Amino acid sequence: MVNNSSNDKKKVTTHSLLEMKQKGEKIAMLTSYDYSMAKIVDESGVDMILVGDSASNVMAGNSTTLPITLDEMIFYGRSVVRGVKYAMVVIDMPFGSYQGNDYVGLSSAVRIMKETNADAVKLEGGEEIIGTIKLMVNAGIPVVGHLGLTPQSIHKFGTYAVRAKEDAEAEKLIHDAHLLEEAGCCSLVLEKIPATLASRAASELTIPVIGIGAGGGVDGQVLVIHDMLGMNNGFHPRFLRQYADLHTVMTDAIGHYVKDVKDSDFPNEKEQY
Ligand code: KIV
């Protein structure tokens, strides 16, 4: 049994994230979307919790992240923040809440910060959203960038395959990563890109680079909690390490409950008033 909880643990901030990078301490990040899961994730010693727009997939059952709304992200974000004492909580800005209009982006980020009490927002993109990011940073909002496979652009990419394998796209990614750092991002997520490219970005940038499907040469890792706990039966991408088989644990437990009810075995005398 691994116990990462510690009595002298302090709230993780943008400042402590930078210190972790400087000390070479890896950053552990996971997603959460509700109070109870976030409480467990926080108590397990995770440094950052992402209220990802992957909620659109794993919570709402959509096939992409596009349908989730700002109001829904605020609902999930607020629920997570209530369960967290230590981890830095980052909330994804959903598709349509920032693209194409810097001031719409600012007002969406302000709503997220005001209505959830989270610590930062995350948004997908490079050069094209630098103006939006500068407005947010100037307003005092910590911003996490996201490059590589950016699922909100799935209809442009047409596939969830590895990004930036060709030189031109790789150079554009490094250029965008520097722009994001210069605009004031406190951290950067790199999704599904070659490990050598991610490692280059992490060594060129001073802000922490968190990878998902981006190899071990970055400053930290993020996974979707449902995937790493094995709740998503049948989802086994190469980058995923599955730490539990909750699908089996849960279907077994629920199957036993159904049997006990059908057999009139539950509740017994001790389980009633
Ligand atoms: O929405 C999400 O969960 C994410 C991670 C995959 C990084 O953006």
Boltz pocket constraint, residues with backbone or C-beta under 6 A from the ligand:
constraints:
  - pocket:
      binder: B
      contacts: [[A, 31], [A, 50], [A, 51], [A, 52], [A, 53], [A, 54], [A, 55], [A, 92], [A, 189], [A, 191], [A, 212], [A, 222], [A, 224]]
      max_distance: 6.0
